[in-house]
Amino acid sequence: MAKLPESVSSAWGKMDGPVIFTTVNSDGEPNSIYATCISKYSEEYLVVADNYFSKTKENIQSGSRGSLLFITDENKAYQVKGTIEYHTEGLIFDDMKKWNPGKHPGHAAAALKVEEVYAGSEKLL
């Protein structure tokens, strides 16, 4: 299973601001959202809490791959691409419930499985 390179794993801890989470619908139309309720579950999975997904949820349930783009406090950009698992129970869901703010519903955990990783335009994985 693919894992985040060490440099990107370290950069995750220096994230500045929200991430951009992108999915596509069955017609190939992209949908991007800002997400602030996020976590690195492991070196293999990055998780976005489904608090208010609409099109994003529909895209995931139709089999969309996705990407997660973030920038660090040093203005370095990283992008992670992969398949998305939608968890409404189990370990990843339970973990999301621990860090997702209580004021948000936390309907599910969208877990992006690390498959490709970029630092700017440079492919790392």
Secondary structure, 3 states (H helix, E strand, C coil): CCCCCHHHHHHHCCECCCEEEEEECCCCCEEEEEECCEEECCCCEEEEEECCCCHHHHHHHCCCEEEEEEEECCCCEEEEEEEEEEECCCHHHHHHHHHCCCCCCCCEEEEEECCEEEECCEECC
